[in-house]
Structure formats: C-alpha cells, structure tokens
Amino acid sequence: MNDQDFIKFLWNTGHFWNRAYPDVLNINEEDLPFLSLRDVAVKFAVASYQQSDANLTPLVFAYHKRAPMFDGDAGPATKELATWDRCPLPDFAPPPNATFDYG
C-alpha cells in the first residue's frame, strides 16, 4: 500500500473525522492527493487509527518487540494492519462538511 492509498484508507475509515483531533475536521476529500504522511493532519488521523484497533498491539510486538506508541507515524505494523479485512463502515461519523458514500 503506497502512502496515498493509505491516506485514502484513513479517509474511508473515518479517521479524519475523529472529533478528538479537531485539526483534521477541516480536511476534505479533495485535499487528500496533496497530503503526505508528514503532514500534521495525517499524523493525527494515523494516531486515531492506531488507537482504534487492538490488533495493532500484537503486530507492533512482532515487528518491534515492544508495545505500540500511538505517535501518528505510519510504520510497517500500522500499514500492514490497514491491509487486513475489516468492516466497511467508518469508525467515526463524517462531519457535516464531509462527503462520503456508505455504499
């Protein structure tokens, strides 16, 4: 999964809509191609994703032999977890300005 696919994955799973990170709520889908994994908003979305899935803990241990750090860095464990099958519904509801098709 390349970086842009991962950013789109974060959008589709609702991690740009986590109200615990209000700085990402102003990101629109049209902004995604211009973002990189180094952008602060993307780091917040990655941290939201890292905190949301308990499966990250065993993956981080397998890769790094330590507990996970929800730091917003998309390392190998975080990116691998994004390739696993999951429920298609986003983890957070879209904010009023977001466009999203649940279909």
C-alpha positions in Angstrom: 0.0 0.0 0.0 1.6 3.3 -1.0 1.3 6.5 1.0 -1.6 8.0 -1.0 -3.6 4.7 -0.8 -3.0 4.7 3.0 -4.2 8.3 3.3 -7.3 7.4 1.3 -7.8 4.4 3.6 -7.7 6.7 6.6 -10.4 8.9 5.0 -12.6 5.9 4.1 -12.3 4.5 7.7 -13.3 7.9 9.2 -10.1 8.8 10.9 -10.1 12.3 9.5 -13.4 12.7 11.3 -12.3 11.8 14.9 -13.6 14.7 17.0 -10.7 14.0 19.5 -8.5 15.6 16.8 -10.4 18.7 15.7 -7.5 19.9 13.5 -8.4 17.2 11.0 -12.1 18.0 10.7 -11.4 20.7 8.1 -9.8 18.2 5.7 -11.9 17.5 2.6 -11.6 14.5 0.2 -10.3 16.9 -2.4 -7.3 17.7 -0.1 -6.2 14.1 0.1 -3.9 14.0 -3.0 -2.0 17.0 -1.7 -1.3 15.4 1.7 1.7 13.3 2.8 2.4 11.1 5.8 4.5 14.0 7.2 1.5 16.4 7.4 0.2 17.1 10.9 -3.4 16.4 9.9 -2.4 13.0 8.5 -0.3 12.2 11.7 -3.5 12.9 13.8 -5.5 10.6 11.5 -2.9 7.9 11.8 -2.8 8.2 15.6 -6.6 7.9 15.6 -6.3 4.7 13.6 -3.5 3.3 15.7 -5.6 3.8 18.9 -8.8 2.3 17.4 -7.6 -1.2 16.6 -6.5 -3.7 19.3 -4.9 -5.8 16.6 -2.1 -3.3 16.3 -0.5 -4.4 19.6 0.5 -7.9 18.5 1.7 -6.6 15.1 3.9 -3.9 16.8 5.3 -6.6 19.1 6.0 -8.9 16.1 7.8 -6.1 14.2 9.4 -4.1 17.0 9.3 -6.3 20.2 7.6 -3.5 22.2 4.2 -2.1 23.0 2.7 0.3 20.4 3.2 4.0 20.5 0.2 5.9 19.1 2.5 8.6 17.6 1.0 9.1 14.2 3.9 7.5 12.4 2.8 5.0 9.8 5.3 2.3 10.3 5.2 -1.3 9.0 2.8 -2.6 11.6 0.3 0.2 11.0 0.5 -0.2 7.3 0.1 -4.0 7.5 -2.9 -3.6 9.7 -4.5 -1.4 7.0 -4.4 -4.3 4.6 -6.4 -6.7 6.8 -10.1 -7.2 6.1 -12.4 -5.1 8.2 -15.9 -3.8 8.4 -16.6 -1.4 5.6 -18.3 1.2 7.8 -16.1 4.1 9.0 -15.0 4.2 12.7 -16.3 7.7 13.0 -19.3 9.5 11.5 -18.4 12.1 8.9 -18.6 15.8 9.9 -21.3 17.9 8.3 -19.0 19.2 5.6 -17.7 15.8 4.5 -19.0 13.9 1.5 -19.0 10.1 1.9 -20.9 7.3 0.3 -21.6 4.5 2.8 -22.5 2.3 -0.2 
